[in-house]
Amino acid sequence: MVLNVRKKQIEAVERMLHFHVQPGSHNRLSAGGGLSSNGTTTPDEEAYKVLILDAFTKDLLAPLLKVSELRRHGVTMHLQLHQDRQPIADAPAIYFVRATSDNIQRIISDGAQGLYDVLHLNFVHSLSKQLMEQLARGLVKADAAQRIAKVHDMYLSFTSLETGLFCLNLPQAYLQINQPTATDAQIEAVTSDVVDGLFSMLASLSIVPIIRCPKAGAAQHVAAQLDARLREHLQQRNNLFSEGHAGLASSLSRPLLCLFDRNFELSVMLQHPWTYKPLVHDVLGLALNKVSVEVTEGAGAAPPVIRAPPKRQQFEVGEGDFFWEMSGPKPFQEVVTDIDQQILKYKQAIEELNRRTGADVDPAADPSELMQSNTRGLMSAVASLPQLTERKRTIDKHNHDADQADGLHPGPHPRQAVRPGRTARSRASRAWQQAPVQLVSLRLAVQD
């Protein structure tokens, strides 16, 4: 069973951008939010719209769709909900936000001001009865209820990073749950956000898993709430799992969802892994498939060359990045070798390209055949040039990442010397003395 959570989430977002009409189908909504006059598909470039996001959904969309892809789906502008915006009275607006009281109040304000022609409201998780009543009362009071086209619960409260990898985008959840001063209400709020994210992921895949977790602790609390949410939803006749549940029943299999507390093994959180993907995430701050590194122009040049000061650049990794997919699971030492091999292949490809487009002419060749051969070679070379350029850009990006990761801890890291049960006390002591910073010392203390 292949579960492609990223593909499912992208499909749901694309349907939302087409007003919940399947892209390419008939009766698509036109720019004003209604059906096209002839009942056929309106071209994407004509069905323009404005996309309104909050901070959470902005991060959610970042790894999924680039700006050019949003343009392809008719989004001419994407704006922040809580920023000042100019009215675009003749354009429909697609709101994709969390269901919070502050967001609801801002939507009511936009409707009252008439910023957009019609408003299509899409919430990342289910809109509660209390917030729905707040929205209805505010719109009626502002005489703006007629501007609301539809309200949808999207169940997309998670962020897909790769085919089989997602996160809930709750960076403070561990601290908020384990903080000694946290109140029961605060812990329940965080737990509810975690359950919303897990439920959204399962709803996107249309699967009902078997849930397993250790007894006691936050994991059991989340598992109990998720189980109750699933059972309550499955009792409804038209539920989000109808299609997927039928497929699973025919295959006589269900996926297993295992929930663990992070406290289950603290050393895992504190060790630097040596495989490429986890290492980039751990030491270079990979977030939402983006990593920021310092790049020095002129590095590797002869000493007399004046080098510019390093500049911080941001690179994207993830699906579509051939090197990330090929070398991501490998140990870091093998990744460095892969980079050298890819650089060599690129140089060989460039040499072959230059040879094919060079002026190496055979005097005895027929002129017409020679012209046709040169033309075919030139066209083929021109067609391959963008691919080579993109390949070189990808190699350079990972070369910068590898250089920065390799320069963080020269030589064997002290953590390798103090794994429990593998080293003598003297080796652990030497590693402790060589620890470069207090943070590394803390890591060593906890792991030992």
WOSULMO-V340183 format. One record per residue. N is the residue number from 1. RES is the residue in one letter. SS is DSSP state (helix for helix, strand for strand, loop for the rest). PHI is phi in whole degrees, -180 to 180 (none if undefined). NEAR is the number of other ideal C-beta (glycine too) atoms within 12 Angstrom. Layout:
BEGIN
N_RES_SS_PHI_NEAR + N_RES_SS_PHI_NEAR
END
This chain:
BEGIN
1_M_loop_none_16 + 2_V_loop_-100_12 + 3_L_loop_-111_29 + 4_N_loop_-98_21 + 5_V_helix_-69_35 + 6_R_helix_-65_33 + 7_K_helix_-61_21 + 8_K_helix_-63_33 + 9_Q_helix_-69_38 + 10_I_helix_-63_29 + 11_E_helix_-61_25 + 12_A_helix_-65_38 + 13_V_helix_-66_38 + 14_E_helix_-65_29 + 15_R_helix_-62_28 + 16_M_helix_-61_43 + 17_L_helix_-68_40 + 18_H_loop_-107_33 + 19_F_loop_58_38 + 20_H_loop_64_27 + 21_V_loop_-112_28 + 22_Q_loop_-58_18 + 23_P_loop_-55_27 + 24_G_loop_91_16 + 25_S_loop_-87_18 + 26_H_loop_-79_15 + 27_N_loop_60_20 + 28_R_loop_-74_32 + 29_L_strand_-70_36 + 30_S_loop_-86_30 + 31_A_loop_-59_29 + 32_G_loop_-83_25 + 33_G_loop_100_32 + 34_G_loop_-105_19 + 35_L_strand_-74_20 + 36_S_loop_-65_22 + 37_S_loop_-63_13 + 38_N_loop_-95_11 + 39_G_loop_74_14 + 40_T_loop_-112_15 + 41_T_loop_-66_22 + 42_T_loop_-88_30 + 43_P_loop_-58_18 + 44_D_loop_-58_26 + 45_E_loop_-71_14 + 46_E_loop_-90_18 + 47_A_loop_-84_31 + 48_Y_loop_-75_31 + 49_K_strand_-158_42 + 50_V_strand_-110_37 + 51_L_strand_-107_40 + 52_I_strand_-112_37 + 53_L_strand_-126_35 + 54_D_loop_-106_30 + 55_A_helix_-62_21 + 56_F_helix_-68_34 + 57_T_helix_-73_38 + 58_K_helix_-62_28 + 59_D_helix_-69_29 + 60_L_helix_-64_38 + 61_L_helix_-79_40 + 62_A_helix_-54_28 + 63_P_loop_-80_35 + 64_L_loop_-95_38 + 65_L_loop_-133_30 + 66_K_loop_-83_20 + 67_V_helix_-60_16 + 68_S_helix_-63_9 + 69_E_helix_-72_23 + 70_L_helix_-62_31 + 71_R_helix_-60_19 + 72_R_helix_-63_20 + 73_H_loop_-95_34 + 74_G_loop_89_34 + 75_V_strand_-86_35 + 76_T_strand_-85_26 + 77_M_strand_-145_25 + 78_H_strand_-125_31 + 79_L_strand_-127_32 + 80_Q_strand_-88_23 + 81_L_loop_-60_35 + 82_H_loop_-96_22 + 83_Q_loop_-105_16 + 84_D_loop_-67_13 + 85_R_loop_-130_24 + 86_Q_loop_-83_14 + 87_P_loop_-68_18 + 88_I_strand_-129_25 + 89_A_loop_-66_17 + 90_D_loop_-100_19 + 91_A_loop_-116_31 + 92_P_strand_-77_37 + 93_A_strand_-121_44 + 94_I_strand_-103_48 + 95_Y_strand_-95_45 + 96_F_strand_-129_46 + 97_V_strand_-144_45 + 98_R_loop_-78_40 + 99_A_loop_-88_37 + 100_T_loop_-127_29 + 101_S_helix_-63_20 + 102_D_helix_-64_19 + 103_N_helix_-66_34 + 104_I_helix_-61_33 + 105_Q_helix_-64_23 + 106_R_helix_-70_32 + 107_I_helix_-63_45 + 108_I_helix_-61_32 + 109_S_helix_-63_24 + 110_D_helix_-63_39 + 111_G_helix_-65_34 + 112_A_helix_-65_22 + 113_Q_helix_-81_22 + 114_G_loop_66_21 + 115_L_loop_-65_31 + 116_Y_strand_-135_37 + 117_D_loop_-64_30 + 118_V_loop_-133_33 + 119_L_strand_-118_42 + 120_H_strand_-104_36 + 121_L_strand_-96_42 + 122_N_strand_-130_42 + 123_F_strand_-105_35 + 124_V_loop_-67_44 + 125_H_loop_-138_38 + 126_S_loop_-63_29 + 127_L_loop_-82_30 + 128_S_loop_-69_19 + 129_K_helix_-62_11 + 130_Q_helix_-63_15 + 131_L_helix_-72_28 + 132_M_helix_-65_22 + 133_E_helix_-67_15 + 134_Q_helix_-61_24 + 135_L_helix_-65_36 + 136_A_helix_-65_23 + 137_R_helix_-63_17 + 138_G_helix_-65_26 + 139_L_helix_-68_27 + 140_V_helix_-66_18 + 141_K_helix_-63_16 + 142_A_loop_-86_22 + 143_D_loop_55_14 + 144_A_loop_-127_26 + 145_A_helix_-63_22 + 146_Q_helix_-69_15 + 147_R_helix_-82_30 + 148_I_strand_-85_31 + 149_A_strand_-80_26 + 150_K_strand_-154_22 + 151_V_strand_-126_26 + 152_H_strand_-126_28 + 153_D_strand_-95_29 + 154_M_loop_-86_39 + 155_Y_loop_53_34 + 156_L_loop_-129_46 + 157_S_loop_-83_41 + 158_F_loop_-159_39 + 159_T_strand_-123_36 + 160_S_strand_-85_40 + 161_L_strand_-105_32 + 162_E_strand_-144_30 + 163_T_loop_-54_21 + 164_G_loop_-117_18 + 165_L_strand_-138_26 + 166_F_strand_-143_32 + 167_C_strand_-136_27 + 168_L_loop_-90_32 + 169_N_loop_56_32 + 170_L_loop_-124_27 + 171_P_loop_-64_17 + 172_Q_loop_-102_17 + 173_A_helix_-61_28 + 174_Y_helix_-62_20 + 175_L_helix_-64_16 + 176_Q_helix_-67_24 + 177_I_helix_-78_29 + 178_N_helix_-99_19 + 179_Q_loop_-66_14 + 180_P_loop_-60_10 + 181_T_loop_-88_10 + 182_A_loop_-67_20 + 183_T_loop_-86_13 + 184_D_helix_-62_12 + 185_A_helix_-65_11 + 186_Q_helix_-66_20 + 187_I_helix_-65_26 + 188_E_helix_-65_19 + 189_A_helix_-65_20 + 190_V_helix_-66_30 + 191_T_helix_-59_33 + 192_S_helix_-63_30 + 193_D_helix_-65_32 + 194_V_helix_-64_37 + 195_V_helix_-64_38 + 196_D_helix_-57_38 + 197_G_helix_-66_37 + 198_L_helix_-66_38 + 199_F_helix_-63_42 + 200_S_helix_-63_38 + 201_M_helix_-62_40 + 202_L_helix_-66_39 + 203_A_helix_-67_39 + 204_S_helix_-63_35 + 205_L_helix_-87_39 + 206_S_loop_55_30 + 207_I_loop_-128_36 + 208_V_loop_-116_32 + 209_P_loop_-86_30 + 210_I_strand_-89_19 + 211_I_strand_-101_29 + 212_R_strand_-131_18 + 213_C_strand_-159_26 + 214_P_loop_-71_20 + 215_K_loop_-74_14 + 216_A_loop_68_13 + 217_G_helix_90_21 + 218_A_helix_-66_30 + 219_A_helix_-62_28 + 220_Q_helix_-67_20 + 221_H_helix_-64_26 + 222_V_helix_-65_37 + 223_A_helix_-63_31 + 224_A_helix_-65_21 + 225_Q_helix_-68_29 + 226_L_helix_-65_34 + 227_D_helix_-62_26 + 228_A_helix_-64_19 + 229_R_helix_-64_33 + 230_L_helix_-65_30 + 231_R_helix_-64_17 + 232_E_helix_-64_17 + 233_H_helix_-72_27 + 234_L_helix_-69_23 + 235_Q_loop_-73_12 + 236_Q_loop_-77_13 + 237_R_loop_-65_8 + 238_N_loop_-103_10 + 239_N_loop_-115_23 + 240_L_loop_-72_31 + 241_F_loop_-108_31 + 242_S_helix_-58_19 + 243_E_helix_-67_18 + 244_G_helix_-66_26 + 245_H_helix_-66_23 + 246_A_helix_-65_14 + 247_G_helix_-64_20 + 248_L_helix_-68_23 + 249_A_helix_-63_16 + 250_S_helix_-69_11 + 251_S_helix_-89_13 + 252_L_loop_55_8 + 253_S_loop_-147_15 + 254_R_loop_-137_25 + 255_P_loop_-70_24 + 256_L_strand_-106_15 + 257_L_strand_-109_25 + 258_C_strand_-104_17 + 259_L_strand_-115_29 + 260_F_loop_-129_20 + 261_D_loop_-74_26 + 262_R_helix_-66_22 + 263_N_helix_-72_18 + 264_F_helix_-58_17 + 265_E_loop_-151_15 + 266_L_helix_-66_18 + 267_S_helix_-64_21 + 268_V_helix_-63_18 + 269_M_helix_-71_20 + 270_L_helix_-98_23 + 271_Q_loop_-81_27 + 272_H_loop_-84_29 + 273_P_loop_-73_25 + 274_W_loop_-108_26 + 275_T_strand_-82_21 + 276_Y_helix_-62_37 + 277_K_helix_-60_34 + 278_P_helix_-62_24 + 279_L_helix_-67_33 + 280_V_helix_-63_39 + 281_H_helix_-65_28 + 282_D_helix_-76_27 + 283_V_helix_-105_29 + 284_L_loop_-109_33 + 285_G_loop_71_21 + 286_L_loop_-60_32 + 287_A_strand_-147_23 + 288_L_loop_55_29 + 289_N_loop_64_32 + 290_K_strand_-129_25 + 291_V_strand_-134_34 + 292_S_strand_-113_23 + 293_V_strand_-134_31 + 294_E_strand_-89_23 + 295_V_strand_-118_24 + 296_T_loop_-106_21 + 297_E_loop_-74_17 + 298_G_loop_85_16 + 299_A_loop_-64_21 + 300_G_loop_91_11 + 301_A_loop_-79_12 + 302_A_loop_-64_9 + 303_P_loop_-53_9 + 304_P_loop_-64_7 + 305_V_loop_-70_12 + 306_I_loop_-81_11 + 307_R_loop_-92_16 + 308_A_loop_-72_13 + 309_P_loop_-63_12 + 310_P_loop_-63_18 + 311_K_strand_-118_16 + 312_R_strand_-87_16 + 313_Q_strand_-121_20 + 314_Q_strand_-110_22 + 315_F_strand_-121_31 + 316_E_strand_-105_25 + 317_V_loop_-128_35 + 318_G_loop_125_33 + 319_E_loop_-64_23 + 320_G_loop_95_19 + 321_D_loop_-94_29 + 322_F_helix_-62_22 + 323_F_helix_-72_35 + 324_W_helix_-63_33 + 325_E_helix_-73_21 + 326_M_helix_-78_21 + 327_S_helix_-108_33 + 328_G_loop_-55_32 + 329_P_loop_-81_19 + 330_K_loop_-84_25 + 331_P_strand_-61_18 + 332_F_helix_-61_34 + 333_Q_helix_-62_19 + 334_E_helix_-71_19 + 335_V_helix_-64_33 + 336_V_helix_-60_24 + 337_T_helix_-65_17 + 338_D_helix_-61_29 + 339_I_helix_-63_32 + 340_D_helix_-60_19 + 341_Q_helix_-65_18 + 342_Q_helix_-68_29 + 343_I_helix_-64_23 + 344_L_helix_-64_15 + 345_K_helix_-62_20 + 346_Y_helix_-64_27 + 347_K_helix_-63_18 + 348_Q_helix_-65_15 + 349_A_helix_-65_23 + 350_I_helix_-66_21 + 351_E_helix_-63_15 + 352_E_helix_-65_18 + 353_L_helix_-64_24 + 354_N_helix_-65_17 + 355_R_helix_-66_14 + 356_R_helix_-71_24 + 357_T_helix_-102_23 + 358_G_loop_-78_14 + 359_A_loop_-100_12 + 360_D_loop_-86_14 + 361_V_loop_-106_14 + 362_D_loop_-88_12 + 363_P_loop_-62_8 + 364_A_loop_-85_8 + 365_A_loop_-73_14 + 366_D_loop_-69_12 + 367_P_helix_-59_13 + 368_S_helix_-68_10 + 369_E_helix_-67_14 + 370_L_helix_-64_18 + 371_M_helix_-63_14 + 372_Q_helix_-64_14 + 373_S_helix_-65_20 + 374_N_helix_-64_22 + 375_T_helix_-65_16 + 376_R_helix_-62_16 + 377_G_helix_-63_23 + 378_L_helix_-67_19 + 379_M_helix_-64_15 + 380_S_helix_-65_17 + 381_A_helix_-66_23 + 382_V_helix_-63_17 + 383_A_helix_-67_15 + 384_S_helix_-86_21 + 385_L_helix_-63_20 + 386_P_helix_-60_12 + 387_Q_helix_-66_18 + 388_L_helix_-66_25 + 389_T_helix_-63_17 + 390_E_helix_-66_18 + 391_R_helix_-65_24 + 392_K_helix_-64_23 + 393_R_helix_-64_22 + 394_T_helix_-66_31 + 395_I_helix_-64_33 + 396_D_helix_-60_25 + 397_K_helix_-60_33 + 398_H_helix_-75_41 + 399_N_helix_-65_29 + 400_H_helix_-64_32 + 401_D_helix_-61_43 + 402_A_helix_-67_36 + 403_D_helix_-61_24 + 404_Q_helix_-70_30 + 405_A_helix_-66_36 + 406_D_helix_-70_26 + 407_G_loop_-87_18 + 408_L_loop_-73_25 + 409_H_loop_-133_26 + 410_P_loop_-64_11 + 411_G_loop_78_13 + 412_P_loop_-63_16 + 413_H_loop_-75_29 + 414_P_helix_-62_31 + 415_R_helix_-63_35 + 416_Q_helix_-67_23 + 417_A_helix_-94_26 + 418_V_loop_-127_34 + 419_R_loop_-67_21 + 420_P_loop_-58_16 + 421_G_loop_82_9 + 422_R_loop_-117_15 + 423_T_loop_-134_21 + 424_A_loop_-85_13 + 425_R_helix_-61_14 + 426_S_helix_-64_12 + 427_R_helix_-66_21 + 428_A_helix_-63_25 + 429_S_helix_-65_17 + 430_R_helix_-64_18 + 431_A_helix_-63_31 + 432_W_helix_-63_25 + 433_Q_helix_-67_16 + 434_Q_helix_-87_23 + 435_A_loop_-60_25 + 436_P_loop_-75_19 + 437_V_loop_-138_13 + 438_Q_helix_-65_11 + 439_L_helix_-64_17 + 440_V_helix_-65_26 + 441_S_helix_-61_21 + 442_L_helix_-65_17 + 443_R_helix_-57_31 + 444_L_helix_-63_34 + 445_A_helix_-63_20 + 446_V_helix_-71_20 + 447_Q_helix_-70_31 + 448_D_loop_-79_27
END
